[in-house]
């Protein structure tokens, strides 16, 4: 069995040119499978069937392996058995129709409103970078943009007099999003400073060389601002999540938040904003004319 495994790993290294780290992950997963087969009194790879593999996955899941790790492991098993079939060492692939259990979705933390104010209210620094970074953070929090949306934003897509921005979201879908008063003021300050660069670049946010900021550069600037102003690491996604949570807390309008975030499915918004079904049911009972309960006097 070990010789078959070594042959597969050699194939991955030579033909697919996988990194040493990836090869080590394959080895770890498949050696775990080999050890499991040994406990099942199986001495050959073809002895593995779907039922045994399902038991193996269940045991690993109970041991604390995440859904993502199990998916990776099953992918390794699936590829290994494809190799064995190709080499005529096996006639079936037990992992072909097996799927790993899903892990609970981890949500980013949201800033509370006071901490968000602390983060954004200190805009006294007139330094070029500080003016730009403050405008970026205000826009993230004001309009709930994704990192890719802010990085791809061009000047002509921002309408400050109307207080709105047109963004290109997932699936190449565009949407109009309001821009709040504080964000408009920060963006006006930035545009005045930006004009001095003399660049022909159409990107809203540029570096000192006059080129569009990359998503990675924006992440690093946001993180630095968070450490400097509130003493913690900060990510653009946390600002988007804070925007959604605070708008929802104030309005209770899940559909409006869905539109603002650009979610195709409202179930995504429900997860994103920490809503559970009980809360949705209460909103429905209060709002829907055919759902309102009769009073005791009627």
C-alpha positions in Angstrom: 0.0 0.0 0.0 2.8 2.4 0.9 4.4 1.9 -2.5 1.2 2.9 -4.3 1.0 6.0 -2.1 4.6 6.9 -2.9 3.9 6.4 -6.6 1.0 8.8 -6.4 3.0 11.5 -4.6 5.7 11.2 -7.2 3.1 11.6 -9.9 1.9 14.8 -8.1 5.4 16.2 -7.8 6.4 15.4 -11.4 3.3 16.0 -13.5 1.3 18.5 -11.4 4.3 20.2 -9.8 2.6 20.7 -6.5 4.4 22.6 -3.7 6.1 20.6 -0.9 3.5 21.9 1.5 0.6 20.6 -0.6 2.4 17.3 -1.1 2.8 17.0 2.7 -0.9 17.7 3.1 -1.7 14.9 0.6 0.6 12.5 2.4 -0.9 13.3 5.8 -4.4 12.7 4.6 -3.7 9.5 2.7 -1.5 8.0 5.4 -4.4 8.6 7.8 -6.7 6.7 5.4 -4.1 3.9 5.2 -4.0 3.7 9.0 -7.8 3.6 9.2 -7.9 0.7 6.6 -5.5 -1.2 8.8 -7.9 -0.9 11.8 -10.6 -2.3 9.4 -8.4 -5.4 8.7 -8.1 -4.2 5.1 -4.7 -4.7 3.4 -5.4 -3.3 -0.1 -6.6 0.0 -1.4 -9.4 -1.6 -3.4 -10.9 -2.9 0.0 -12.1 0.7 0.7 -15.7 1.2 -0.2 -18.1 4.1 0.2 -19.5 2.9 3.6 -16.0 2.6 5.1 -15.0 6.0 3.8 -18.1 7.5 5.2 -17.2 6.0 8.6 -13.6 7.4 8.3 -15.0 10.9 7.5 -17.4 10.7 10.5 -14.6 9.7 12.8 -12.4 12.6 11.6 -15.3 15.0 12.0 -16.0 13.8 15.6 -12.3 14.3 16.3 -12.7 18.0 15.4 -11.7 18.2 11.8 -13.5 21.2 10.1 -15.7 20.8 7.1 -13.0 22.6 5.0 -10.3 20.2 6.1 -12.6 17.2 5.4 -13.3 18.6 1.9 -9.6 18.8 1.3 -9.1 15.3 2.6 -11.8 13.9 0.3 -10.3 15.7 -2.6 -7.0 14.0 -1.9 -8.7 10.6 -1.7 -10.7 11.2 -4.9 -7.5 12.1 -6.8 -5.6 9.1 -5.3 -8.2 6.6 -6.4 -8.4 8.2 -9.9 -4.7 7.6 -10.1 -5.1 4.0 -8.9 -7.8 3.4 -11.5 -5.6 4.9 -14.2 -2.8 2.5 -13.1 -5.2 -0.4 -13.1 -4.7 -1.0 -9.4 -8.3 -0.4 -8.5 -11.7 -0.5 -10.4 -13.7 2.0 -8.3 -13.5 5.4 -6.6 -15.2 5.3 -3.2 -15.0 9.1 -2.8 -16.7 9.9 -6.0 -20.1 10.8 -4.6 -19.1 11.6 -1.0 -19.3 15.2 0.3 -18.0 16.6 3.5 -20.3 18.1 6.2 -20.4 21.9 6.1 -18.7 23.9 8.8 -20.6 26.7 10.5 -19.9 30.0 8.7 -17.6 32.3 10.6 -18.7 35.9 10.6 -16.5 38.9 11.1 -16.9 40.9 14.2 -18.7 44.2 13.9 -17.5 47.4 15.5 -20.0 49.0 17.9 -21.2 52.5 17.0 -19.0 54.2 19.5 -15.9 52.4 18.4 -16.8 53.2 14.7 -17.0 56.9 15.7 -13.7 56.8 17.5 -12.1 55.2 14.4 -13.4 57.8 12.0 -13.8 61.1 13.9 -10.1 61.7 14.2 -9.4 63.4 10.8 -7.3 66.3 11.9 -4.1 65.1 10.1 -3.6 66.9 6.7 -1.0 64.4 5.5 -1.7 63.1 2.0 -1.9 59.5 3.0 -4.1 60.3 6.1 -6.6 62.3 4.0 -6.8 59.4 1.4 -7.1 56.7 4.0 -9.7 58.5 6.0 -11.8 58.9 2.8 -11.5 55.2 2.1 -12.6 54.2 5.6 -15.5 56.6 5.6 -16.7 55.2 2.2 -16.3 51.6 3.4 -18.4 52.3 6.5 -20.9 54.7 4.8 -21.8 52.5 1.9 -20.8 48.9 2.9 -18.6 48.4 -0.1 -16.6 45.2 -0.7 -12.9 45.5 -0.9 -12.9 44.7 -4.6 -15.6 47.3 -5.2 -13.7 50.1 -3.5 -10.4 49.1 -5.2 -12.1 49.1 -8.6 -13.9 52.4 -8.1 -13.3 55.2 -10.7 -13.9 58.9 -10.1 -16.8 59.2 -12.5 -18.7 56.6 -10.6 -19.0 58.9 -7.6 -21.7 61.5 -7.6 -21.1 63.7 -4.5 -23.9 66.3 -5.2 -26.4 63.4 -5.4 -24.7 61.5 -2.5 -24.4 58.2 -4.3 -21.9 55.9 -5.8 -22.2 53.3 -8.6 -20.3 50.1 -7.8 -19.5 47.0 -9.8 -20.3 44.0 -7.6 -20.2 40.3 -7.9 -21.3 38.8 -11.2 -20.6 42.1 -12.9 -23.8 43.6 -11.4 -23.9 47.3 -10.8 -25.8 49.0 -8.0 -26.3 52.5 -6.7 -25.5 53.0 -3.0 -26.0 56.1 -0.9 -23.0 58.0 0.4 -23.4 59.6 3.8 -22.6 63.2 4.7 -19.4 62.5 6.7 -18.1 60.3 3.8 -18.9 63.0 1.2 -17.0 65.5 3.3 -14.0 63.1 3.6 -14.1 62.4 -0.2 -14.2 66.1 -1.1 -11.1 66.6 1.0 -9.4 63.7 -0.7 -10.4 64.8 -4.2 -8.8 68.3 -3.6 -5.6 66.6 -2.5 -5.8 64.0 -5.3 -5.9 66.8 -8.0 -2.4 67.8 -7.1 -1.0 64.5 -8.3 -1.7 65.4 -12.0 -2.2 61.8 -12.9 -4.4 60.7 -15.7 -5.4 57.6 -13.7 -9.2 57.3 -13.4 -9.1 55.3 -10.1 -10.7 57.0 -7.1 -7.9 55.9 -4.8 -4.3 56.1 -5.9 -0.9 55.8 -4.4 1.8 58.4 -4.4 3.0 57.1 -7.8 -0.4 58.0 -9.3 -1.4 54.4 -9.8 -4.6 52.6 -8.6 -4.3 51.1 -5.2 -4.4 47.3 -5.1 -6.7 45.4 -2.8 -3.7 44.3 -0.8 -2.5 47.8 -0.3 -5.9 48.9 0.8 -6.0 46.1 3.3 -2.7 47.1 4.8 -3.7 50.8 5.1 -7.0 49.9 6.8 -5.2 47.6 9.2 -2.7 50.3 10.1 -5.5 52.8 10.7 -7.2 50.4 13.0 -4.1 49.8 15.1 -3.3 53.6 15.3 -6.9 54.8 16.1 -8.6 52.0 18.1 -5.7 49.7 19.0 -6.8 46.7 17.0 -6.4 45.1 13.6 -9.1 46.1 11.2 -10.2 44.6 7.9 -12.5 46.2 5.2 -14.9 43.3 5.7 -15.4 44.3 9.3 -16.4 47.8 8.2 -18.9 46.3 5.7 -20.3 44.1 8.4 -20.5 47.0 10.8 -22.4 49.1 8.1 -24.9 46.3 7.6 -25.4 45.6 11.3 -25.9 49.3 12.2 -28.3 50.0 9.3 -30.3 46.9 10.2 -30.4 47.8 13.9 -31.7 51.2 13.1 -34.2 50.3 10.4 -35.1 46.7 10.8 -35.4 46.6 7.0 -33.7 43.4 5.9 -34.6 43.9 2.2 -33.1 47.4 2.1 -29.9 46.0 3.6 -29.9 43.2 1.0 -30.0 45.8 -1.7 -27.3 48.0 -0.2 -25.0 45.1 0.2 -25.7 43.7 -3.3 -26.7 40.2 -2.1 -28.5 38.1 -4.7 -30.1 36.0 -1.9 -31.6 37.4 1.2 -30.4 34.3 3.1 -26.9 35.6 2.7 -28.0 38.9 4.3 -29.7 37.0 7.2 -26.4 35.2 8.0 -24.3 38.3 7.5 -26.3 40.4 9.9 -26.5 37.9 12.7 -30.3 37.5 12.3 -31.9 34.2 13.3 -35.2 32.9 12.1 -37.0 33.8 15.3 -36.2 37.5 14.7 -37.3 37.2 11.1 -40.6 35.6 12.2 -41.2 38.5 14.7 -40.6 41.1 12.0 -43.0 39.2 9.7 -45.7 38.9 12.3 -45.5 42.7 13.0 -45.3 43.9 9.4 -47.3 41.6 7.2 -51.0 42.6 7.0 -52.1 38.9 6.7 -49.9 37.8 9.6 -50.9 40.3 12.3 -52.5 38.5 15.2 -55.9 39.6 16.5 -56.1 41.5 19.7 -57.9 40.1 22.7 -60.6 42.8 22.3 -61.6 41.8 18.8 
